[in-house]
Structures are given as C-alpha cells and as structure tokens.
C-alpha cells in the first residue's frame, strides 16, 4: 500500500477530516493534502508527527516497502 493510501485509510478509519489530522499532528492541511495526493514525500519529522497523531509506530504508517 502506498504512503498516500495508508494515510488516507487511517484517517478515514477514524472518521477524521484532514483538518482534524492537521490539528492532532501539527502538520498543515496543505502539506497533508500533498502527502495524500503523492505530490510530496514526508520528511522524518513530519512522518513522526503523523504517526504519533494516529497513535502508531512510524513503520505502521510509513512502511519501508511503500512508494
């Protein structure tokens, strides 16, 4: 599963909008949008913030074999 699909899947499973994920991760909505669309790849700090917002280890959100 691609990173963008994984972020969207986790967000939707929780019933979160991008705004909610943004508030929980302290990552701007525009940046999250670019991650979900595959326009950008996350920097390490961003990856940790997003994983933390989901309450998951980073490797569960951003697996090594993902795009």
N, C-alpha and C positions, 0 to 999 in steps of 0.2 A: 504494500500500500504506500502511496506517495505521501510525503510530508503534508502536502496541502490537503489531501483527502483525510488524513489522520486528524489534523487539527479540526477540520470541519465536522468530522464524525464525532469526536469527543465533545465538541461544543454543542452540537445538536442533541447528543445523547443526554446532556444535562439541561437542555432547553434554554441554553444561553444564546443571546444575540452577540454579535461582535462587540457591541458596546459593553456588555457585561464582562466578557473576557478581557477587554481592554482595561476596565476598572479593576478587575481581580489581578491582572498581570502587570499593570502599569506599562503597557505597550500600546502606543497609539493605534486607534482603529484603522487608520490608513495603512500602517505597517502590517497589521494583521490581515487586512484585505489583500495586500500584495503577497503575503505568505500563502494564503489560501488559494490565490489565483496562480501561484507558481512563478510570479514575477520576480520575487526575491527569495533568497535562502536565508535562514536565520543565523545571526551571529550567535556565539556561545552564550553571551549574557541574555539575549532575547530568548533563546531556547530554554534556558533555566527558568526564566520568569514565566514563560507559558506553561512549562511542565509543572512548576510549583502551583500555578493557578488551578491546574487540574488535579493537584494532589498526587501526582505520579512522578516516578523517576524519569529523568530525561530520556533514557533509552526506550521507554514505553511510548513516548510521544514522537521522538525523532530516532527511529531505528537506523542502524548503520547501513542497512541494505536498501533504504529508501532512496528515491530520486534525489 
